[in-house]
């Protein structure tokens, strides 16, 4: 057995056992497995062939840990916050449309149907929001994501150009990242998280590690040559300047300048050529860009014809009725697909969830202003990282379909972890109860 295989099985066993006593270890390990997909690596395949279901086992161990450690867990002011209730309502709508809508055919034979996948996502995110409930655990989760970015970034850097597809990096990381656009969106959304860990770090070695994570992650984004991810990063840079904490504004500006110069150095002619096709001029659009416009228009027609939705997973079997030559083609837009498949109620719930998410972040940020300076700064930094990361991933969603992608829901629910961290901090600080946040 290889050394990497031994390390993997050792860490896996440690996290499975550890999750029963410290459930956040199970959350960390599940996220690492989701991002890296060790079962698809040469050193992890023997265990997969033995029938080892890594994510399923980790989820069960984490559930067991939550049950056994229930009395030690701190849920803040409520067992379910508004965002979590909206998430459950969204899942309920998906299942309702499964039963009343047309049957999904010919697409999900080897992978989970969106309703099944979203159910798994909801279960995990609810476990996460009830376990990651203080800043120390949230920082640990950020380091897991940063490390995943480093590992995937190194793998992307080591991938020979001959294995690229159409000049783009493909098939890196977990199942959600098999296609370049999805992988690029995930890696782009990790950059603000890595950046804030760099700024929060006190020791130069830790800062150097975070710098390495950021460099390899950014390089992987460029290798994917994704226009959606480029738009996400550009909008994220604007958001970073807008939401930057006052004490960190100059440092963040320096990081953005260094990042931009580094990105410019890493780009090549193929990247520039692809990004230059981002335009609203009909004559200058390439076929890929113009086809997306047609797909979005078709999605709008689907909503007009089916305001209650065509049903989750049914876009691929429906688009051919509107554009025969695009039969089986994806929508290339998170919001269009959500509206088409889940109807006006579905897109309304999703937009309401986005609004609640931002409201949660703002209220935590505002409430933290009443804490002592050091604590207020900690909450402000996490607020900044999550806000910018959400701006990146949601901007990517304009050109990439991610309504059933786990990373989107992970980032949408992380503000609840921050909210519970605030509530728990205040309840431990104020005698006799919690200082109200609202």
N, C-alpha and C positions, 0 to 999 in steps of 0.2 A: 504494500500500500504506500502511496506517495506521501510526502510530508504535508502537502497541502490538504490531502484527503484526511490525514490524521488530525490536523488542526481544525478542519471543518467539523468532523464528527465529534471532536472534543468540545468545541464551542457550542455545537448543537446540543449535546448532552448536558452541558453546564447550564445552558439557558432553559432547557426543558425542566430540569430539576429546580433551578433557581426561580423560575416563573411561579412555582407553587408557593414559594415563600416571599418573593419580590416580583409581583406581577408585571412591573415595568420592564423587567428583563425579557419577558415574553413579547411585550410590545416592540422593544428594540430589535429582537431577533426576527420577529415576523416582518418588520419593515426592511431589515437587511436582506432577508430572503426575497421579499417582493422586488426590491431594487436590483439585486445582483443575480438572482436566479442560479444558485450554486448547482442545482440539479442538472443544469444545461452545460456546466463546465466539465472538462475532461476529468478533473479530480473529484467531481461530485456525481458523475454518471453511475459509477458502481453502486452507490447507495440508492439512487433512483431505481436502478434495475432490481434491487433487493426489495422494492416496494415501499421505501421510506418516503412518506409524504410530509415534507418538512413543514410547510405552512400550516397544514391541518393539525399536525402534532403540536406545533407551537401554539396554535389557537386554543386547542383543548387544554394544554397546560396552563395557559393564561386564564382561561375560564375557571379552571380549578383553583388557581391562585386567587382570583377575585372572590370566589365563594368562600375559601378558607380564611382569607384575610379581610373579609367584608367589614368587620368592626374596626379595622385599622385604616380603612380607606376614608378619605375626606372628599365629599362631593360639593363643598361650597354651600350655597344658599338653597339649592334645589337638586333633586335627583335628575330632573330633566329641565334643561334651559330651553327657551323658545326655539333656538336653532335646531336642537335635537328633536323637538316636536315636529318642526317643519320637515326635517329629514325623514321622520317616520311617516308623515303624511304623504310625502313624495313617493316613498316606497309603496305605500298602500295604493296610491293611484296607479303606479306601474302594474301591480298585481291585478287591480281591478280591470285595467285595459287588456291584460293578458286573457282574462276570462270572457270579456265581452267583445273583444276585437277579433279580427281575422287571425287564423293560425299562421305562425311564422314557418316558412318553408325554405329549405335549400341553403341555409347559411351557417347554422350553429350545430352541425353534426359532431364536430370534434372539440368545440369550446362551449363554455357556458352561455346559455341564453341571457340577454341583458337583465331579465328579471332575477335570474339565479345569481348572476354576478353582482348585481346591485344589492341583493340581500346579504351576500357575504361581506360586501364593502360596509354596509350599515352595521352589521354585527361587529366588525373590527373597529370601526371608527367610534362606536359607542363604548367599546371596551377601552379604547385609547383615551377618550374624554373623561372616563371615570377612574383612570389609573394615573395618567400624566397630569397631576393636579398641584404641582409646585414648580417653582422656577428651576430648581436643581434637576428634576426629572425632565423638564422641557428642554433644558440646555443639553442634557444627555441625548435626547432624541435628535436635537439639532446636530450633534456630533456624529450620530449614526448616519444621518442623511449626508453630512459633509464627507464622511468616510466612504459612503457608497458612491458619491460623486467622484472621489479620488480613484477608487478601484475601477469604476467604469471608464473614467477618463484615461487611465493608464492602458486599459484594454483597447480603447479606441485608438490611442496613440500607437500601440503596437500592431494594430491590424494593418496588414499590407494593402496597398492601394488596389491590388489585383482583386481583392475580395469586396471592394466597394461595388455598389449597384448603381449604374448610371452616374458614377462619380460621387456618390453619396454613401455615407456610413450607414449600414443596415445591420439588423439582428444583433444588437448589443443589449445586454441586461435582461430584465424580466419580461414576462409575456406581454405586458402593456407597451413595451418599448421596441417591439420587433421591427416597426417601421420607423424610418429616420425622423419624420416629423414629430412623432410621439416622444421619442427618445430626446430629441432636441428641446422640446417643450419642458420635459421633466428636468433636464440638466440646467436649462435657463432659469427655471424657478428655484433651483437650489443655490444660485449665485448670491441672492440677498441673504440667505440663511448662512452661507459660508462667510460672507462679508461681515456680518454682525458678530460671528464667532471670532473672526480675526480681530475686530475692534475691541471685543470684550476680553480677550485673552491678556493676561498680565505677564506671562513668561515668554521670552523671545523664541524659545523652541516651539511652543504651542502656536505662536504667531506664524512661524515658518511652516509648520504643518498645515495650518489653515490656508496660507498662501499657496502651498502646493496643491491643496484641494481645489482652490479657486482656479489656478492656472490650468490644470488638467480638465476640469469641468468646462471652462470656457473654450478650450481647444476642441473638446468633443462637440460642443454646439456648432462651432465653425465647420467641422468636418461633415456635419449632417447637411449643411447648406440648405437650411429650412427657412423659407421666407416668413412663415408664421412665427418661428422662434425669434427671427431677427426683429420682427415687429414687437414681440413681447419684450425682448431685451431693451429695445429703444424706448418703449413706453415705461419700462421698469426704471430706466435711467432718469427719466423725467419725474417719475414718482419718488425716486430716491432723493432727488433734490427738493421736492415739494414737502415730503414728510420727514425729512432728516431732523433728528433732535438737535437743538441749538448747539449743544456742547460738542456734537460730533459732525456738524455741517462741513467744516473745513476738511476734516479727515475723510469724510465720505466723498467730497468733491475731488480730493486727491486720488482716492481709490478709483473713482469713475474715470478720471483722466488717464491714470496708469492702465486701467482695464481697456480703455478705448485704444490707447497706443499699442498695447499688447495684442489686442484683437486685430488691429490694422496690420501689424507685423505678420500675424499668422494667416491672414487671408491670401487667397490666390485668385487667379483670373477667373476660374470656374465659379468661385463663390461670388465675386463681384458681378459676373455676368448673370447669375441667377437672381441675385438680390436686385439688380437693376431692372428686372421685369416687373417689380412692384410699381404699378402705375394705374391711374384711373382713365388714361387715354386709351380708348378702344382700339386705335390703330397700332399702338405700341405694345399691347398685351400679347404675351405668348399664348399658345393653345391651352396650357394648363390653367393660367389665370382666367382666361375668358370662359373656359368650361365651368369654373367654379361659380362665376356670376350666373350662368345658365342654371346650374344646380340650385343655387339659392332662390332664384326666381321660381323654379319648379317647387321648391319647398314651401314657398309662400302660397302657391296655388293649392298644395296639399292641405295647408291649414284652412284656406277658404272653403275647400270642398269637404274637409273633415275637421271641423272645429274641436271635436272631442279627441282627435288623434287617430292615426292609422294603426297604433299599437306598437309597443316596444319591440325593436328588432325588425320591423317591417319596412324600413326605408328601402332596403336593397331590392325587395320584390315588388316595390311600388314605383320606383323612379322610372322604370322602363315604360310605364303607362303615360308618363308625361314627356319623357325624352327617350325614345326607343333606342337611339344609338348609345345612350349612357346607362343602359340596363345593368344593374348590379354595381354601379359606381357609387362611391361614398358621397356624403353631403359636403364634406370639407368645411363644416361650420357647426360648432357645438350648439349654438342657440337655434339655428334653423332646424337641426335634427331633433332637438328637444321639443320645439313647437310642433313639428310635423308628426312625430311619433306619439307625443304625450298631450298634444292639443293645447288649447289656450289655458286650461287650468294647470297643465304641467309646466309650461313656460312661466306662468304667473307665480307658481310656487317656487320655481328656481330663482327667478328675479327677486322674490321676497326673501329667499334665503340669503342671496347676495347682500341685500340691504341690511338684513339682520346681522350678518357677519361683520360688515363694516361698522354698524352701530355698536356691536359688542366691543370691537377693537377701540373705537373712539371713546366709549364710556370707561373702559378699563384705563385708557391713557389719561383721560380726564380725572378719574378717581385716584389714580396713582399720584397725581400732583399734590395730594394732601399728605403723602407719606414723607418720611425722612429722605433727604437728598439721594443717598446711595440706593435705597429701595426704589424710589421714583425713577432713577436713571435705569435700573435694571428692567423695570416694566416698560419704560419708554423704548428701550432698545429692542425688546422682543416685539412690541407693537410695531415698530418700524420694519423689522425683518419680515413679519407675517404680512403686513400691508403691501409691501413692495413685491413680495413673492406672489401674492394673490393677483396683483396688477399684471405681473408677467404671465402667469398661467391663464388668466381670463382673457388677456389680449391674444395670446396664442390660440385661444378657442375660437377666435373670429375666422381663422383659416384652417383649423384642425378640429376634427370631431372627437371630443373627449367627455361626452356626457356620461358615459359608462366606464370611464377610466379612473382607477382608484386614487391616483395622485391628486386629482381635482378635489375629490371629497375629503381626502386627508387634509389638504391645505384649508378647505372651507371649515373643517371642524377643529383645527388647531387653535383658533381663537377661543373656543370653549375651554380648552386646556389652560390658556392664559387667564381667562375669566375665573375659572375655579382656583387657579393659583393666587389670584388677587383676593378672592373671597376668603380662602384659607389663610392667607397672610394676615388679612384684617381681623379675622376671627381669633387668630392667635395673639393679635396685638392689642385688641380692645377688650377690656374686662367686661364680662356679662353679655357678650354677643358681638355681632358683626356691625360695622358701620355700613349703612346702606349705600349701594353703588349708584342707584338711580334716584 
